[in-house]
Amino acid sequence: MSKISKTPIDEVDKPKKRGKTDKPKRTAKTAPSGSEAGATRAAVLDMLKREGERTAAEIGTALGVTAMAARLQLYALEEEDLVHARSEPQGRGRPQKIWSLTEASSRVFPDAHQSLAVEMIQSVEELFGAEGLAKFVKKHGDMQRKAYGEKLSKAKTLGERVKGLAKARSDEGYMAEAKKDGRDWLLIENHCPICSAAKACTGLCAGELKVFSDVLGKDTKVTREEHILAGARRCAYRVKSI
Protein backbone atom coordinates (compact mmCIF):
# COMPACT_ATOMS: atom_id res chain seq x y z
CA MET A 1 0.00 0.00 0.00
CA SER A 2 1.36 3.38 -0.97
CA LYS A 3 1.92 6.05 1.65
CA ILE A 4 -0.68 8.83 1.91
CA SER A 5 0.84 12.18 1.03
CA LYS A 6 0.51 14.86 3.68
CA THR A 7 1.11 17.65 1.15
CA PRO A 8 -2.02 19.81 0.59
CA ILE A 9 -3.59 19.21 -2.85
CA ASP A 10 -3.26 22.87 -3.88
CA GLU A 11 0.49 22.71 -3.10
CA VAL A 12 1.29 19.64 -5.23
CA ASP A 13 1.59 21.33 -8.62
CA LYS A 14 3.29 24.50 -7.44
CA PRO A 15 6.79 24.86 -8.91
CA LYS A 16 9.55 24.58 -6.36
CA LYS A 17 11.70 27.62 -5.74
CA ARG A 18 15.31 27.05 -6.68
CA GLY A 19 18.43 28.57 -5.28
CA LYS A 20 20.30 28.24 -2.03
CA THR A 21 17.24 26.88 -0.27
CA ASP A 22 17.25 23.81 -2.60
CA LYS A 23 20.22 22.22 -0.81
CA PRO A 24 19.12 19.20 1.17
CA LYS A 25 19.43 19.46 4.88
CA ARG A 26 22.28 17.45 6.33
CA THR A 27 21.31 14.75 8.73
CA ALA A 28 23.09 14.47 12.03
CA LYS A 29 24.95 11.37 10.83
CA THR A 30 24.96 9.66 7.48
CA ALA A 31 25.01 5.90 7.05
CA PRO A 32 28.51 4.47 7.28
CA SER A 33 30.32 3.67 4.06
CA GLY A 34 31.35 0.15 3.20
CA SER A 35 34.89 0.75 4.36
CA GLU A 36 33.68 2.27 7.66
CA ALA A 37 31.37 -0.67 8.25
CA GLY A 38 34.20 -3.08 7.48
CA ALA A 39 36.50 -1.31 9.92
CA THR A 40 33.83 -1.41 12.65
CA ARG A 41 33.23 -5.11 11.96
CA ALA A 42 36.93 -5.87 12.34
CA ALA A 43 37.15 -3.74 15.49
CA VAL A 44 34.20 -5.55 17.07
CA LEU A 45 35.77 -8.95 16.39
CA ASP A 46 39.14 -7.78 17.65
CA MET A 47 37.64 -6.37 20.86
CA LEU A 48 35.71 -9.55 21.65
CA LYS A 49 38.83 -11.59 20.94
CA ARG A 50 41.07 -9.53 23.19
CA GLU A 51 38.67 -8.63 26.01
CA GLY A 52 36.00 -11.31 26.05
CA GLU A 53 32.25 -10.90 26.21
CA ARG A 54 30.75 -7.42 26.10
CA THR A 55 27.38 -5.69 25.69
CA ALA A 56 26.59 -3.66 22.57
CA ALA A 57 26.71 -0.49 24.66
CA GLU A 58 30.19 -1.32 25.96
CA ILE A 59 31.40 -2.09 22.46
CA GLY A 60 29.90 1.12 21.10
CA THR A 61 31.51 3.23 23.82
CA ALA A 62 34.92 1.64 23.30
CA LEU A 63 34.79 2.08 19.51
CA GLY A 64 33.26 5.56 19.51
CA VAL A 65 30.00 4.55 17.81
CA THR A 66 26.43 4.32 19.03
CA ALA A 67 25.13 1.22 20.76
CA MET A 68 22.75 0.78 17.82
CA ALA A 69 25.63 0.83 15.32
CA ALA A 70 27.47 -1.78 17.39
CA ARG A 71 24.29 -3.84 17.70
CA LEU A 72 23.76 -3.85 13.93
CA GLN A 73 27.31 -5.13 13.45
CA LEU A 74 26.73 -7.81 16.07
CA TYR A 75 23.52 -8.98 14.40
CA ALA A 76 25.36 -9.19 11.06
CA LEU A 77 28.19 -11.16 12.67
CA GLU A 78 25.63 -13.41 14.35
CA GLU A 79 24.20 -14.32 10.94
CA GLU A 80 27.72 -15.40 9.93
CA ASP A 81 27.94 -17.54 13.09
CA LEU A 82 30.90 -15.49 14.30
CA VAL A 83 29.29 -14.22 17.53
CA HIS A 84 26.45 -15.27 19.80
CA ALA A 85 24.65 -13.68 22.72
CA ARG A 86 23.41 -14.78 26.10
CA SER A 87 20.74 -12.97 28.10
CA GLU A 88 21.51 -11.61 31.55
CA PRO A 89 18.76 -10.28 33.87
CA GLN A 90 19.17 -6.72 35.08
CA GLY A 91 16.63 -5.82 37.74
CA ARG A 92 13.20 -4.82 36.50
CA GLY A 93 14.31 -3.93 33.01
CA ARG A 94 14.64 -6.16 30.00
CA PRO A 95 17.50 -8.69 30.10
CA GLN A 96 20.63 -7.40 28.38
CA LYS A 97 22.49 -9.33 25.74
CA ILE A 98 26.11 -10.22 26.42
CA TRP A 99 28.03 -10.94 23.22
CA SER A 100 31.01 -13.22 22.68
CA LEU A 101 32.80 -15.00 19.85
CA THR A 102 31.79 -18.45 18.65
CA GLU A 103 34.21 -21.28 18.02
CA ALA A 104 33.60 -20.75 14.30
CA SER A 105 35.07 -17.24 14.56
CA SER A 106 38.57 -18.74 14.59
CA ARG A 107 38.36 -18.79 10.79
CA VAL A 108 38.68 -15.00 10.59
CA PHE A 109 41.88 -14.92 12.63
CA PRO A 110 45.36 -16.08 11.55
CA ASP A 111 45.63 -19.87 11.42
CA ALA A 112 49.28 -20.29 10.42
CA HIS A 113 48.39 -23.03 7.90
CA GLN A 114 47.00 -25.27 10.61
CA SER A 115 45.86 -28.08 8.33
CA LEU A 116 49.37 -28.44 6.92
CA ALA A 117 50.90 -28.34 10.41
CA VAL A 118 48.56 -31.08 11.65
CA GLU A 119 49.36 -33.22 8.64
CA MET A 120 53.10 -32.81 9.21
CA ILE A 121 52.80 -33.71 12.91
CA GLN A 122 50.81 -36.81 12.11
CA SER A 123 53.32 -37.79 9.44
CA VAL A 124 56.27 -37.36 11.80
CA GLU A 125 54.61 -39.57 14.41
CA GLU A 126 53.67 -42.24 11.85
CA LEU A 127 57.17 -42.32 10.33
CA PHE A 128 59.31 -41.92 13.43
CA GLY A 129 57.05 -42.78 16.36
CA ALA A 130 56.63 -40.96 19.67
CA GLU A 131 60.38 -40.55 20.06
CA GLY A 132 60.66 -38.88 16.68
CA LEU A 133 57.78 -36.54 17.51
CA ALA A 134 59.47 -35.60 20.79
CA LYS A 135 62.64 -34.72 18.88
CA PHE A 136 60.58 -32.62 16.48
CA VAL A 137 59.04 -30.69 19.38
CA LYS A 138 62.46 -30.15 20.96
CA LYS A 139 63.87 -28.88 17.66
CA HIS A 140 60.96 -26.46 17.33
CA GLY A 141 61.57 -25.20 20.86
CA ASP A 142 65.28 -24.71 20.18
CA MET A 143 64.48 -22.61 17.13
CA GLN A 144 62.01 -20.48 19.13
CA ARG A 145 64.49 -20.09 21.96
CA LYS A 146 67.14 -18.79 19.57
CA ALA A 147 64.77 -16.43 17.71
CA TYR A 148 63.23 -14.94 20.85
CA GLY A 149 66.60 -14.73 22.57
CA GLU A 150 67.95 -12.57 19.75
CA LYS A 151 64.92 -10.28 19.89
CA LEU A 152 65.20 -9.84 23.66
CA SER A 153 68.98 -9.49 23.78
CA LYS A 154 68.84 -5.72 24.39
CA ALA A 155 66.06 -5.83 26.99
CA LYS A 156 67.39 -4.80 30.43
CA THR A 157 64.38 -5.24 32.70
CA LEU A 158 61.80 -7.97 33.16
CA GLY A 159 59.10 -5.65 31.83
CA GLU A 160 61.10 -5.01 28.67
CA ARG A 161 61.63 -8.75 28.17
CA VAL A 162 57.93 -9.56 28.61
CA LYS A 163 56.93 -6.74 26.24
CA GLY A 164 59.50 -7.87 23.71
CA LEU A 165 58.24 -11.44 23.86
CA ALA A 166 54.64 -10.23 23.48
CA LYS A 167 55.68 -8.27 20.39
CA ALA A 168 57.42 -11.31 18.92
CA ARG A 169 54.40 -13.51 19.57
CA SER A 170 52.00 -10.91 18.11
CA ASP A 171 54.10 -10.88 14.94
CA GLU A 172 53.39 -14.62 14.72
CA GLY A 173 49.62 -14.10 15.02
CA TYR A 174 49.05 -14.71 18.74
CA MET A 175 47.51 -11.26 19.38
CA ALA A 176 49.73 -11.08 22.46
CA GLU A 177 50.09 -8.30 25.00
CA ALA A 178 52.04 -7.65 28.19
CA LYS A 179 50.28 -6.28 31.27
CA LYS A 180 51.56 -5.34 34.70
CA ASP A 181 49.71 -7.09 37.50
CA GLY A 182 50.94 -5.91 40.86
CA ARG A 183 54.57 -6.97 41.18
CA ASP A 184 54.12 -9.54 38.39
CA TRP A 185 53.73 -9.37 34.64
CA LEU A 186 51.13 -11.14 32.54
CA LEU A 187 51.86 -12.38 29.03
CA ILE A 188 48.44 -12.73 27.42
CA GLU A 189 47.79 -14.43 24.10
CA ASN A 190 44.28 -13.75 22.82
CA HIS A 191 44.56 -16.09 19.85
CA CYS A 192 46.34 -19.35 19.06
CA PRO A 193 47.23 -19.57 15.36
CA ILE A 194 48.48 -23.16 15.83
CA CYS A 195 45.55 -24.39 17.92
CA SER A 196 44.81 -27.40 15.72
CA ALA A 197 48.47 -28.39 15.70
CA ALA A 198 48.67 -27.97 19.48
CA LYS A 199 45.66 -30.26 19.89
CA ALA A 200 47.36 -32.84 17.70
CA CYS A 201 50.60 -32.51 19.65
CA THR A 202 50.18 -31.30 23.23
CA GLY A 203 53.97 -31.29 23.61
CA LEU A 204 54.04 -28.02 21.65
CA CYS A 205 52.33 -26.14 24.49
CA ALA A 206 54.53 -27.71 27.13
CA GLY A 207 57.58 -26.85 25.06
CA GLU A 208 56.53 -23.23 24.67
CA LEU A 209 56.10 -22.81 28.42
CA LYS A 210 59.71 -23.99 28.85
CA VAL A 211 60.88 -21.65 26.08
CA PHE A 212 59.22 -18.66 27.78
CA SER A 213 60.90 -19.50 31.07
CA ASP A 214 64.29 -19.75 29.37
CA VAL A 215 64.14 -16.54 27.32
CA LEU A 216 62.69 -14.42 30.13
CA GLY A 217 65.62 -15.24 32.36
CA LYS A 218 66.73 -17.53 35.19
CA ASP A 219 65.53 -14.94 37.70
CA THR A 220 61.91 -15.46 36.65
CA LYS A 221 59.18 -18.04 37.17
CA VAL A 222 56.57 -18.52 34.45
CA THR A 223 53.26 -20.29 35.10
CA ARG A 224 50.31 -20.75 32.78
CA GLU A 225 47.07 -19.55 34.39
CA GLU A 226 44.70 -19.80 31.43
CA HIS A 227 44.88 -22.21 28.52
CA ILE A 228 42.87 -22.20 25.30
CA LEU A 229 43.18 -25.98 24.95
CA ALA A 230 41.62 -26.34 28.40
CA GLY A 231 38.58 -24.34 27.29
CA ALA A 232 39.69 -20.83 28.27
CA ARG A 233 39.16 -17.84 25.99
CA ARG A 234 42.88 -17.10 25.92
CA CYS A 235 46.27 -18.26 27.16
CA ALA A 236 47.71 -16.26 30.03
CA TYR A 237 51.12 -16.63 31.66
CA ARG A 238 52.15 -15.08 34.98
CA VAL A 239 55.77 -13.98 35.11
CA LYS A 240 57.28 -13.51 38.57
CA SER A 241 60.69 -12.28 39.63
CA ILE A 242 62.42 -14.75 41.96
N, C-alpha and C positions, 0 to 999 in steps of 0.2 A: 504494500500500500504506500502510495506516495505521501510525502509530508505536506501538510496544509500550510500554504504560505500565509505569513502574518502581515505581509505588505498590503496596505489599502489598495483597492482596485483602481482608484483614480491616480495612484502613484506608479502603477506598473509600467505604463507606456511613456512616462516622462523621461526625456533624455538625461543621462547622468552628466553632471558638471565635471569637467576635466581640469587638470592642473595639479597643484601641489597636494590638494586634498585627496587625489586619487590613490596615493601611495597606501598600500595595505598597512594596517597597524601591526606592529611587531608583537608577537606573543612573548610572554615572560621567558619561555624556554622552548626552543624548537626541538623536534625529535632528533635523537642522536643519529649521526651518520653511521654507515656500515663499519667504518674503521673505529669509531668511538665505541660502538656496541661490542666489537670484537675485543677491544682493549679492556672494556669492563668485564666481559666474559672471562678473559684470561686472568684478570685481577681477582675475580671472585673465586675461581678455581685455586689460584695461588694462595689466597688468604685461608681458605678452608684446609688446604694442604698443610700450610705452615702453623696455623693456630687452632685447628679443630673446629668443632661445631659452633655455629653462630646464628643469630636471628637476622632477618632481612634488615632490620633497623640498624643493628650493629655493623653489618657489612656496608650499608649505605653511608653511615657516619664515617667509617674508616676510609672509604673510597671517595668521599666527597660527592656522593649522589644521593638522591632521595631514596627513602625506603621502598617506594613503589618501583623505581628504576631497578633497584637491586632485586626486588621480588620478581619482576618480569624476567630478569636474567636467570634467576633460580628456577622459575617455572620452565623456561626454555631448556635449561640444563637437565631438569628432571625428565623432560621428554626424551632426552638423549641417554637417560639412565646413568648420568654422571653424578647426580646428587639425589638425596632423599631427605624427607623431613619427618620429625617426630613431634607430636603435640605435647605441650607441657602446660598444666593448669597454672593460672595466675590470678588467684583470688576470685572475685565475682565476674571479672571480665572473660572474654573469650580466650580459650587456650592459645598460646603463641606457638608458632612453628619454629623448631630448632633444626637448622640445616647442616648436613655433613656430606662428605663425599661417599660414593658407593665404591665397592671393590672394582667395578667396571671402569672407574675413572682413571685407573692406572694406565690405561691406553693413551691418555693424552699427555703423560709425563714421560721423560726419557726412560728407555728400557734397555739401553746398552746391548742390543741384539741378543735378548735373553734366550730366544729359541735356539740360536746357534750355540750359545754358552752351555745350555742344558745338554744339547746333543754332544758337545765335546766332552763334557764331564761324564756322561754315560758311556761314551766311547772309551775314554781313559780307563774307567773302572772295568769295562768288559775286556779290554785288551791286556791290562796290567794288574787288575785286581785291586783290593783295598789298599795294599801297600803302594801300588803305583799312584793311586788317587791321593794318598797322603803325601807322597813326594811332590805331586802336582800342586797341592795346596801350599806346601812349604815353599816351593819355588815362587808361587804367586806372592806369598807373604814377603819373601826376600826382596822381590822386585818393588813392592810397595814400600818396604822399609827404606830402601835406597832412595826411591823417588821422593818420599816425604822428608827424609833426612836432609836431602839437598835443599828442599824448599824451606826448611825450618832452620837451616844452618846459621842464619844471621839473627834469629830470634834470641833475645836475652832474658826475657821473663817468661813465666808460665803462661800468663795471659797472651803474650805474643805468639807463643808456640801453639796454644789452643786455637787462636784466631787464624794462624797460618794453616793449621791442619784443616780447619773448617773451610777455608778458601780453597785448598787443594781438593777437598772432597766435593765442594760445590761445583768445581770445574769438571768433575766426573759425573755430575748429575744427581748428587745426593741432596741437594737443596739444604746444605748444612749451615749452621750458624753457631757462634760461640756466645754464651751468656754467663755473666757473673752471678753466682748464687751464694751469697754470704762470703765465706772465705774460700769457697770452691769455685770451680768453673764447670759449666755444662757444655758438652759438645752434642748438639742436637742435629739429627738427620731426619728431615721431614719426608724423604722419599728414598726408596731403595731401587736403583736402576738394575740391580742384579738379583732381584727378589726370587725369581724363578730358579736361577742358578743356585742361590743360597738354600732354597728348599730341597733341591736335588743333592746338594753337598753341604751339610750343616757345618763341616769343618771350615768353610770359608768365613763364617761369622766368628767362630772361635779364633781363627787365625788373625782376623782383623783386630780383635780385642787385644791380642798380644802385640800386634804391630803398633797400635796406638800407645800402649804402655811403653814400648821401646823408644818410639820417636819423641814422646813427650818428656822423656828423661827418667833417670833412675830415682830421682827425688820426688816422683809422683806415683799415685795409685789411681788406676782407672777401673771403674766398675760400670757395668751396663745396668741401667735402671728401667729402661723401657726397650722392648724388642718387637719389631714389626712381625717377625715370624711367630711370636708368642701371642699375636692378636692385638698388639698395641697399634696406635695410629702412627707412631714414629719410633725411631731408635734414639735413646738418650744415654749419654755416658757422663758419669760424674768424675771429675778430675780433682784429686786432692794433693796438696803438698804434704810430704812426709819427712 
